[in-house]
Amino acid sequence: MTVGLRWLIGMLSFSALGATWGFLGNSYEPGDSAIGTGLMGAALGFVLGAVSDAVGYARSR
């Protein structure tokens, strides 16, 4: 079984997008918003990447 890196790519890209959105989209305590939104983005990116890896693995078999 090969391990794909889509989960890592998804986690890193979604956390960066979430942190940017939280920092630039809120004028009240942007640092806290960036941390929270970045963590939510990382969780979402991890799940989407893991599902993408699982589907890719299932299709290759």
Backbone as a ProteinNet text record, in pm:
[ID]
protein_1_A
[PRIMARY]
MTVGLRWLIGMLSFSALGATWGFLGNSYEPGDSAIGTGLMGAALGFVLGAVSDAVGYARSR
[TERTIARY]
84.2	0	88.4	64.1	139.3	62.1	136.4	75.6	81.7	-33.7	-38.4	-11.4	20.7	49.4	-60.6	-175.1	-283.2	-333.3	-331.8	-378.7	-288.5	-157.2	-63.2	-76.6	-88.9	-106.1	-236	-343.7	-471.7	-465.5	-400.2	-391.2	-311	-197.5	-113.9	-179.8	-238.7	-297.8	-423.1	-508.8	-630	-599.2	-495.2	-460.8	-405.4	-326.9	-275.3	-388.5	-480.9	-594.6	-683.4	-707.3	-789.9	-726.3	-595.7	-526.9	-527.5	-506.8	-510.3	-648.6	-750.5	-887.1	-921.3	-882.4	-910.1	-836	-713.3	-633.8	-682.9	-711.2	-749	-898.3	-980.2	-1124.3	-1186.6	-1109.1	-1167.2	-1083.4	-1149.2	-1074.4	-1059.9	-1135.2	-1129.7	-1045.4	-932.5	-837	-806.7	-737.5	-711.2	-621.1	-534	-446.8	-525.5	-622.5	-706.4	-790.9	-842.9	-922.7	-838.2	-714.8	-626.7	-594.9	-571.6	-540.6	-661.4	-776.4	-896.3	-936.7	-937.6	-976.6	-872	-745.7	-640	-651.9	-687.2	-706.3	-826.7	-934.2	-1050.1	-1016.2	-940.1	-897.4	-807.1	-718.9	-630.8	-711.1	-810.7	-894.1	-971.8	-1028.9	-1103.1	-1011.5	-894.6	-799.7	-750.9	-730.4	-688.9	-795.5	-920.8	-1029.6	-1046	-1048.1	-1063.6	-947	-826.7	-710.2	-710.2	-751.5	-757.6	-863.5	-977.5	-1081	-1030.5	-962.2	-906.1	-803.2	-719.5	-623.5	-694.3	-798.5	-871.1	-939.7	-999.9	-1065.1	-962	-849.8	-743.5	-687.9	-674.5	-625.2	-726.7	-855.2	-958.9	-968.8	-951.6	-958.4	-838.1	-726	-605.7	-607.6	-696.6	-702.8	-797.6
-118.1	0	123.9	210.9	335.4	444.3	530.6	640.9	765.2	825.4	947.3	1068.5	1175.3	1299.6	1403.6	1362	1458	1513.5	1432.1	1479.2	1590.2	1576.3	1678.3	1806	1789.9	1906.1	1978.7	1903.3	1963.9	2036	1973.1	2032.8	2162.8	2161.9	2282	2394.4	2361.2	2466.7	2525.1	2439.9	2491.4	2568.4	2527.8	2604.2	2741.2	2748.1	2878	2967.7	2910.8	2990.1	3034.9	2945.7	2981.6	3088.9	3077.9	3178.6	3314.3	3314.3	3439.8	3502.2	3420.1	3469.5	3523.5	3453.3	3499.8	3627	3640.6	3758.6	3881.5	3865.4	3980.5	4011.2	3913.6	3933.2	3985.7	4005.9	4047.2	4160.6	4266.3	4378.5	4367.6	4279.4	4264.1	4141.9	4163.3	4059	3964.2	4014.2	3931.3	3812	3821.3	3708.2	3587.6	3611.5	3501.8	3442.9	3529.9	3481	3398.7	3440.8	3366.8	3228.8	3219.7	3089.3	2996.1	3044.9	2960.6	2917.5	3011.1	2977.5	2889.6	2911.2	2825.6	2682.5	2664.8	2529.5	2460.3	2534.9	2475.8	2438.9	2525.1	2494.2	2372.9	2358.5	2241.6	2113.7	2116.9	1997.9	1962.3	2062.8	2038.1	1986.5	2046.7	2001.6	1860.9	1825.3	1689.3	1588.4	1618	1525.5	1513.1	1624.7	1618.5	1547.4	1572.5	1504.6	1356.1	1317.1	1174.8	1102.9	1166.4	1107.3	1095	1196.4	1191.8	1080.1	1061.8	951.2	816.3	803.1	676.1	643.5	743.6	721.6	686.2	755.9	724.6	585.1	543.1	408.1	303.1	329.1	233.7	221.1	330	324.9	254.5	257.6	194.2	42.6	-7.8	-152.8	-218.2
0	0	0	-91.7	-97.1	-23.2	37.2	111.4	24.5	-0.7	-78.3	9.1	-55.9	16.5	0.8	-52.1	-70.8	61.5	167.4	298	349.6	326.7	372.9	290.3	160.3	72.3	106.3	126.4	163.2	296.2	393.7	526.7	523.2	454.9	449.8	370.8	256.3	174.3	239.4	296.1	359.5	487.1	559.8	680.3	642.9	536	491	442	365.5	317.9	433.9	529.1	644.3	730.1	752.4	833.4	763.9	633.6	558.1	562.7	543.3	546.4	685.4	790	925.7	960.4	912.7	944.6	868.8	740.9	658.9	663.3	699.3	693.4	820.6	924	1050.9	1108.4	1149	1205	1356.8	1420.7	1566.3	1600.2	1663.3	1700.6	1584.1	1482.3	1364.5	1392.9	1493.4	1525.3	1573.8	1663.4	1712.3	1599.7	1515.5	1403.4	1307.5	1284.9	1194.7	1250.3	1380.2	1441	1432.9	1472.5	1470.8	1331.5	1238.4	1102.2	1036.1	1068.8	1015.1	1064.2	1192.3	1245.8	1182.4	1162.5	1095.5	951.6	884.8	748.6	742.5	841	844.8	863.3	950.5	971.8	845.5	781.2	657.6	547.7	533.6	432.4	457.9	585.1	619.4	578.9	611.2	578.5	427.4	356.6	211.3	144.6	191.6	135.7	164.6	285.3	319.7	237.1	216.3	131.5	-11.5	-59.2	-193.8	-207.2	-106.1	-106.7	-107.3	-26.6	-19.2	-151.2	-213.2	-342.5	-448.7	-448.6	-544.1	-525.5	-400.6	-372.6	-416.7	-389.9	-428.6	-580.3	-651.2	-797.7	-858.4	-790.1	-844.7	-826.6	-746.3	-721.9	-812.3
[MASK]
+++++++++++++++++++++++++++++++++++++++++++++++++++++++++++++

